[in-house]
Amino acid sequence: MTRITPEALYGLMPAIYRIKDANEGEPLHALVSVLAREGAVVEENIEQLLDDLFIETCAPWAVPYIGGIVGYKPLHSVEGLTAGSRAEVANTIAYRRRKGTAAVLEQLARDVTGWPASVVEYFQRVACCQHMNVTRPEVRTTADLHNPLDLEKLGTAFDMVARSADVRSITQSPGRQSIGGRHNLPNIGIHLWRLQAMRQTDVPTTPVGADGRRYLFDPLGAPRQLTNRQEAEREITALAGPVNVPGAVTRRMLNARPSAWVRGTEPGGLKAFDIFIDGAALSSDDIVACDLSDDGAGWNHSPHAADPVGSNRPVRVDPELGRIAFPEPPDGEVRVSFHTAFPAPIGSGEYNRANSLPPPDGAGTLISYPNGTHANLQAALNAIGPEGGIVEITENDIYTAPATITATEGAEIGLRAADGVRAILRGSAPIEISGAEDSRVTLNGLVLDGCPLHVLPDGDDVSLASVDLAHVTLIPGLSFTAAGRPATPGAESLRLETTGVELGIYRSILGPIRMTDTTNLEMEDSIVDAALDDPADSAEGLAIAGLGGEDTAAGALTILTSTVIGRVFARALPLVSDAILFARPASPDAAPIRVQRRQEGCLRFSYVPHGSITPRRFRCQPQLAIDDAIAAREADLGGPVPQVERELIRARILPWLVPSFTALSASAPAYGQLRRSAPAQIRKGASDESEMGVYHMLYEPQRETNLRIRLDEYLRFGLEAGPIFET
């Protein structure tokens, strides 16, 4: 069909009218342009009608209608899920042709939840007497103690050791599942990996000791468990193996098949890790797995420099601790590429951040760094003119942190990492941020190691208008020790000494925050951690407060879908929604969360510890569970519940209705992730029945519900299936 354009439509007019129109200022041409624009809309709609007949090209509104033709049942929508209903509708007929097979159940689990999955038919792993005409040599009734790699897989999706039948249901509460309850004839296990493989590409290592032979994978100096980057399965009929899921790489796995986890000089994408010396990659033949745990001042099994030259002296790697040991000091710079696990794309990382990287406003400039022109980041920031601009870091590396970031009146200054880049700013002194009236400063995609942020007024005691942090990691405790603990427990990550600043924090990880009581904070999808030496005690630390600490209040805090680990003292809480305020009082008579203005603001669908002094609450835990229990008791009694019994109900609920986290250390893979055994009132207590806290964005309860709906449709009669979470 010919595209309708104003010129084409105007050219169809008789020449005499076009000549007369030109003499009169072309009013007819303007009218024809309006008609052509509307005609193009109609033409596009006609073309879309044909596209709407096919699931691959139809508009989103047409997907459920096409799904209704093939009997597709809609599921709960999950925002941001790459696998959606369009793929399910497109594959519905293909799925039904293989209905009931393990391969289809596995593909369904991936499509519905977006999590990597592995399906296990547990009747094949039940110990039984085999018929001599149909033998299965790979199924052994007893474990082979000669192979430690097989024993390492016990309890996982790849455990091939047979068990005696267990008649407990596999569909029991996932938070209470154990190895028992799986091995039975009707049982199908859907093993799922919640943690994502996060890539770090061509980053510098951290040298250890003075011998020049020991290095850590992590440029921040923390121990890191290396994770596999899952590979796509070649055929739908193939079931997932260890290389197809983002599982942890162990020493025995690396020792058994180094080529499966190290790309080296082989073609293809990055696997679990690569090691480079002056840009040259080591091959899998040059690497051997080894236990490099601490042994006094050194490492266990480190290669000795006194080993005879010419002997087999490979590089030793410990994937469970993220350590490298060379037989002699390497001749060039050691850099690595590797994957670690994390629940979601928050903080600094190489994930997609394009939507948060707008171009400079107005006449602002964009300076790429490093560019050979500016000696350091401070020089690049100083090169920004009075109209403002952005310095964008384009390479993964460790950079010296700038001393100051200063914005002129009405200008915006930005310091950010490019999309897909994770830049580390290292320093020993705070980065001082200041600005004139109506100025703005933004940081995006950065890791600050050892250098907190201090926001100061300029020389005329005038403060900037706003500071925005997006996808930023201000390491709780400033930096990591060799054990992954905070190097400076309780140290401030962000200090605002100005008045009237609008502070925005989005998808970031920070340590303690101190601010004036006139600061307005809006935080979303973020973690603030008091970061004491023992992560289990961090809830007793002071996370957000005024400049004077315990005795002064912070400003007005708006906290949305975030997790705060530690106590809070604020002037006001305009809104707290779908959040977790995980705090314990410093003394028995103190309040873990204190707010000065209780007449304004609201806390809704959040966890607020008992004893907090806050504005009114709406469906917040644990108070909601206590009120429901008292109401149920009043219904039983037919009258009011005595005060003594009310206290007993409260004392019974408070000990167990608290958030339970997989890990509270910022260096742990599952940092801030709720346990599967956490109370359902918290795991499903948000306003949309997702979980409270920073990982609300993952919509894990909805994903699990969608999976259970689909299993009922595709599971063979007489079989039972249950999700089993590996991470």
Secondary structure as the mmCIF struct_conf table of DSSP 4:
data_model
#
loop_
_struct_conf.conf_type_id
_struct_conf.id
_struct_conf.beg_label_comp_id
_struct_conf.beg_label_asym_id
_struct_conf.beg_label_seq_id
_struct_conf.end_label_comp_id
_struct_conf.end_label_asym_id
_struct_conf.end_label_seq_id
HELX_LH_PP_P HELX_LH_PP_P1 THR A 2 ILE A 4
HELX_RH_AL_P HELX_RH_AL_P1 PRO A 6 GLY A 11
TURN_TY1_P TURN_TY1_P1 LEU A 12 LEU A 12
BEND BEND1 MET A 13 MET A 13
HELX_RH_AL_P HELX_RH_AL_P2 ALA A 15 ASN A 23
TURN_TY1_P TURN_TY1_P2 GLU A 24 GLY A 25
BEND BEND2 GLU A 26 GLU A 26
HELX_RH_AL_P HELX_RH_AL_P3 PRO A 27 ASP A 51
TURN_TY1_P TURN_TY1_P3 ASP A 52 LEU A 53
BEND BEND3 PHE A 54 PHE A 54
TURN_TY1_P TURN_TY1_P4 ILE A 55 THR A 57
BEND BEND4 CYS A 58 CYS A 58
HELX_RH_3T_P HELX_RH_3T_P1 PRO A 60 ALA A 62
HELX_RH_AL_P HELX_RH_AL_P4 VAL A 63 ILE A 69
TURN_TY1_P TURN_TY1_P5 VAL A 70 GLY A 71
HELX_LH_PP_P HELX_LH_PP_P2 TYR A 72 PRO A 74
TURN_TY1_P TURN_TY1_P6 GLU A 79 GLY A 80
BEND BEND5 THR A 82 ALA A 83
HELX_RH_AL_P HELX_RH_AL_P5 SER A 85 ARG A 97
TURN_TY1_P TURN_TY1_P7 ARG A 98 GLY A 100
HELX_RH_AL_P HELX_RH_AL_P6 ALA A 102 THR A 113
BEND BEND6 TRP A 115 TRP A 115
STRN STRN1 ALA A 117 GLU A 121
HELX_RH_3T_P HELX_RH_3T_P2 TYR A 122 ARG A 125
STRN STRN2 VAL A 126 VAL A 126
HELX_LH_PP_P HELX_LH_PP_P3 CYS A 129 HIS A 131
TURN_TY1_P TURN_TY1_P8 MET A 132 ASN A 133
BEND BEND7 VAL A 134 VAL A 134
TURN_TY1_P TURN_TY1_P9 PRO A 137 GLU A 138
BEND BEND8 THR A 141 THR A 142
TURN_TY1_P TURN_TY1_P10 LEU A 145 HIS A 146
HELX_RH_AL_P HELX_RH_AL_P7 PRO A 148 GLU A 152
TURN_TY1_P TURN_TY1_P11 LYS A 153 GLY A 155
BEND BEND9 THR A 156 THR A 156
TURN_TY1_P TURN_TY1_P12 ALA A 157 PHE A 158
STRN STRN3 ARG A 163 ARG A 163
BEND BEND10 ARG A 168 ARG A 168
TURN_TY1_P TURN_TY1_P13 ILE A 170 THR A 171
BEND BEND11 GLN A 172 GLN A 172
HELX_RH_3T_P HELX_RH_3T_P3 PRO A 174 ARG A 176
BEND BEND12 ILE A 179 ILE A 179
TURN_TY1_P TURN_TY1_P14 GLY A 180 GLY A 181
BEND BEND13 ASN A 184 ASN A 184
TURN_TY1_P TURN_TY1_P15 LEU A 185 PRO A 186
STRN STRN4 ASN A 187 LEU A 192
BEND BEND14 LEU A 195 LEU A 195
STRN STRN5 GLN A 196 PRO A 204
STRN STRN6 THR A 206 VAL A 208
BEND BEND15 GLY A 209 GLY A 212
STRN STRN7 ARG A 214 LEU A 216
BEND BEND16 PHE A 217 ASP A 218
TURN_TY1_P TURN_TY1_P16 PRO A 219 LEU A 220
BEND BEND17 GLY A 221 GLY A 221
STRN STRN8 THR A 227 THR A 227
HELX_LH_PP_P HELX_LH_PP_P4 GLN A 230 GLU A 233
BEND BEND18 ARG A 234 GLU A 235
TURN_TY1_P TURN_TY1_P17 ILE A 236 THR A 237
BEND BEND19 ALA A 238 ALA A 238
HELX_LH_PP_P HELX_LH_PP_P5 LEU A 239 ALA A 240
HELX_RH_3T_P HELX_RH_3T_P4 PRO A 242 ASN A 244
BEND BEND20 VAL A 245 VAL A 245
HELX_LH_PP_P HELX_LH_PP_P6 GLY A 247 GLY A 247
STRN STRN9 ALA A 248 ALA A 248
HELX_LH_PP_P HELX_LH_PP_P7 VAL A 249 THR A 250
HELX_RH_AL_P HELX_RH_AL_P8 ARG A 251 ALA A 256
HELX_RH_AL_P HELX_RH_AL_P9 PRO A 258 TRP A 261
STRN STRN10 VAL A 262 VAL A 262
TURN_TY1_P TURN_TY1_P18 GLY A 264 THR A 265
BEND BEND21 GLU A 266 GLY A 269
BEND BEND22 ALA A 272 ALA A 272
STRN STRN11 PHE A 273 ILE A 277
TURN_TY1_P TURN_TY1_P19 ASP A 278 GLY A 279
STRN STRN12 ALA A 280 ALA A 281
HELX_LH_PP_P HELX_LH_PP_P8 LEU A 282 SER A 283
HELX_RH_3T_P HELX_RH_3T_P5 SER A 284 ASP A 286
STRN STRN13 ILE A 287 ALA A 289
STRN STRN14 ASP A 294 ASP A 295
TURN_TY1_P TURN_TY1_P20 GLY A 296 ALA A 297
STRN STRN15 GLY A 298 TRP A 299
TURN_TY1_P TURN_TY1_P21 ASN A 300 HIS A 301
HELX_LH_PP_P HELX_LH_PP_P9 SER A 302 HIS A 304
TURN_TY1_P TURN_TY1_P22 ALA A 305 ALA A 306
BEND BEND23 ASP A 307 ASP A 307
HELX_LH_PP_P HELX_LH_PP_P10 PRO A 308 PRO A 308
TURN_TY1_P TURN_TY1_P23 VAL A 309 GLY A 310
BEND BEND24 SER A 311 SER A 311
HELX_LH_PP_P HELX_LH_PP_P11 PRO A 314 PRO A 314
STRN STRN16 VAL A 315 ASP A 318
TURN_TY1_P TURN_TY1_P24 PRO A 319 GLY A 322
STRN STRN17 ARG A 323 ALA A 325
BEND BEND25 PRO A 327 GLU A 328
BEND BEND26 ASP A 331 GLY A 332
STRN STRN18 VAL A 334 PHE A 342
BEND BEND27 PRO A 343 PRO A 345
BEND BEND28 GLY A 347 SER A 348
BEND BEND29 GLU A 350 TYR A 351
HELX_RH_3T_P HELX_RH_3T_P6 ALA A 354 SER A 356
HELX_LH_PP_P HELX_LH_PP_P12 PRO A 358 ASP A 361
TURN_TY1_P TURN_TY1_P25 GLY A 362 ALA A 363
STRN STRN19 THR A 365 TYR A 369
BEND BEND30 PRO A 370 PRO A 370
BEND BEND31 GLY A 372 THR A 373
BEND BEND32 ALA A 375 ASN A 376
HELX_RH_AL_P HELX_RH_AL_P10 LEU A 377 ASN A 382
TURN_TY1_P TURN_TY1_P26 ALA A 383 ALA A 383
BEND BEND33 ILE A 384 ILE A 384
TURN_TY1_P TURN_TY1_P27 PRO A 386 GLU A 387
STRN STRN20 GLY A 389 ILE A 393
BEND BEND34 GLU A 395 GLU A 395
BEND BEND35 ASP A 397 ASP A 397
STRN STRN21 ILE A 398 THR A 400
HELX_LH_PP_P HELX_LH_PP_P13 ALA A 401 PRO A 402
BEND BEND36 ALA A 403 ALA A 403
STRN STRN22 THR A 404 ALA A 407
TURN_TY1_P TURN_TY1_P28 GLU A 409 GLY A 410
STRN STRN23 GLU A 412 ALA A 417
HELX_LH_PP_P HELX_LH_PP_P14 ALA A 418 ALA A 418
TURN_TY1_P TURN_TY1_P29 ASP A 419 GLY A 420
STRN STRN24 ALA A 423 ARG A 426
BEND BEND37 SER A 428 ALA A 429
HELX_LH_PP_P HELX_LH_PP_P15 PRO A 430 PRO A 430
STRN STRN25 ILE A 431 GLY A 435
TURN_TY1_P TURN_TY1_P30 GLU A 437 ASP A 438
STRN STRN26 ARG A 440 ASN A 444
BEND BEND38 GLY A 445 GLY A 445
STRN STRN27 LEU A 446 ASP A 449
BEND BEND39 GLY A 450 GLY A 450
STRN STRN28 LEU A 453 VAL A 455
TURN_TY1_P TURN_TY1_P31 GLY A 459 ASP A 460
BEND BEND40 ASP A 461 ASP A 461
BEND BEND41 ALA A 465 ALA A 465
STRN STRN29 SER A 466 ALA A 470
BEND BEND42 HIS A 471 HIS A 471
STRN STRN30 THR A 473 LEU A 474
TURN_TY1_P TURN_TY1_P32 PRO A 476 GLY A 477
BEND BEND43 LEU A 478 SER A 479
STRN STRN31 PHE A 480 PHE A 480
TURN_TY1_P TURN_TY1_P33 ALA A 482 ALA A 483
BEND BEND44 GLY A 484 ARG A 485
STRN STRN32 PRO A 486 PRO A 486
BEND BEND45 ALA A 487 THR A 488
TURN_TY1_P TURN_TY1_P34 PRO A 489 GLY A 490
BEND BEND46 SER A 493 SER A 493
STRN STRN33 LEU A 494 LEU A 496
BEND BEND47 THR A 498 GLY A 500
STRN STRN34 GLU A 502 TYR A 506
BEND BEND48 ARG A 507 ARG A 507
STRN STRN35 ILE A 509 LEU A 510
STRN STRN36 ILE A 513 MET A 515
TURN_TY1_P TURN_TY1_P35 ASP A 517 THR A 518
STRN STRN37 ASN A 520 GLU A 524
BEND BEND49 ASP A 525 ASP A 525
STRN STRN38 ILE A 527 ASP A 529
BEND BEND50 ASP A 533 ASP A 534
HELX_RH_3T_P HELX_RH_3T_P7 PRO A 535 GLU A 540
BEND BEND51 GLY A 541 GLY A 541
STRN STRN39 LEU A 542 GLY A 546
TURN_TY1_P TURN_TY1_P36 LEU A 547 GLY A 548
STRN STRN40 GLY A 549 GLY A 549
TURN_TY1_P TURN_TY1_P37 GLU A 550 ASP A 551
BEND BEND52 THR A 552 THR A 552
STRN STRN41 ALA A 554 LEU A 560
BEND BEND53 THR A 561 THR A 561
STRN STRN42 THR A 563 ILE A 565
BEND BEND54 GLY A 566 GLY A 566
STRN STRN43 ARG A 567 SER A 577
BEND BEND55 ASP A 578 ASP A 578
STRN STRN44 ILE A 580 PHE A 582
BEND BEND56 ALA A 586 SER A 587
TURN_TY1_P TURN_TY1_P38 PRO A 588 ASP A 589
BEND BEND57 ALA A 590 ALA A 590
BEND BEND58 PRO A 592 PRO A 592
STRN STRN45 ILE A 593 VAL A 595
BEND BEND59 GLN A 596 GLN A 596
BEND BEND60 GLN A 599 GLU A 600
STRN STRN46 LEU A 603 ARG A 604
BEND BEND61 PHE A 605 SER A 606
STRN STRN47 TYR A 607 TYR A 607
TURN_TY1_P TURN_TY1_P39 HIS A 610 GLY A 611
STRN STRN48 ILE A 613 ILE A 613
BEND BEND62 PRO A 615 PRO A 615
STRN STRN49 ARG A 617 PHE A 618
BEND BEND63 ARG A 619 ARG A 619
STRN STRN50 GLN A 621 GLN A 621
TURN_TY1_P TURN_TY1_P40 PRO A 622 PRO A 622
HELX_RH_AL_P HELX_RH_AL_P11 GLN A 623 LEU A 637
TURN_TY1_P TURN_TY1_P41 GLY A 638 GLY A 638
BEND BEND64 GLY A 639 GLY A 639
HELX_LH_PP_P HELX_LH_PP_P16 PRO A 640 PRO A 642
HELX_RH_AL_P HELX_RH_AL_P12 GLN A 643 ILE A 653
TURN_TY1_P TURN_TY1_P42 LEU A 654 TRP A 656
BEND BEND65 LEU A 657 VAL A 658
STRN STRN51 PHE A 661 PHE A 661
BEND BEND66 THR A 662 THR A 662
STRN STRN52 ALA A 663 ALA A 663
TURN_TY1_P TURN_TY1_P43 ALA A 666 SER A 667
BEND BEND67 ALA A 668 ALA A 668
TURN_TY1_P TURN_TY1_P44 PRO A 669 ALA A 670
STRN STRN53 TYR A 671 TYR A 671
TURN_TY1_P TURN_TY1_P45 GLY A 672 GLY A 672
HELX_LH_PP_P HELX_LH_PP_P17 GLN A 673 GLN A 673
STRN STRN54 LEU A 674 LEU A 674
HELX_LH_PP_P HELX_LH_PP_P18 ARG A 675 ARG A 675
TURN_TY1_P TURN_TY1_P46 ARG A 676 SER A 677
BEND BEND68 ALA A 678 ALA A 678
HELX_RH_AL_P HELX_RH_AL_P13 ALA A 680 ARG A 683
TURN_TY1_P TURN_TY1_P47 LYS A 684 LYS A 684
BEND BEND69 ALA A 686 ALA A 686
TURN_TY1_P TURN_TY1_P48 SER A 687 ASP A 688
BEND BEND70 GLU A 689 SER A 690
BEND BEND71 MET A 692 GLY A 693
HELX_RH_3T_P HELX_RH_3T_P8 VAL A 694 LEU A 698
HELX_RH_AL_P HELX_RH_AL_P14 GLU A 700 TYR A 714
BEND BEND72 LEU A 715 LEU A 715
HELX_LH_PP_P HELX_LH_PP_P19 ARG A 716 ARG A 716
TURN_TY1_P TURN_TY1_P49 PHE A 717 GLY A 718
STRN STRN55 GLU A 720 PHE A 725
#
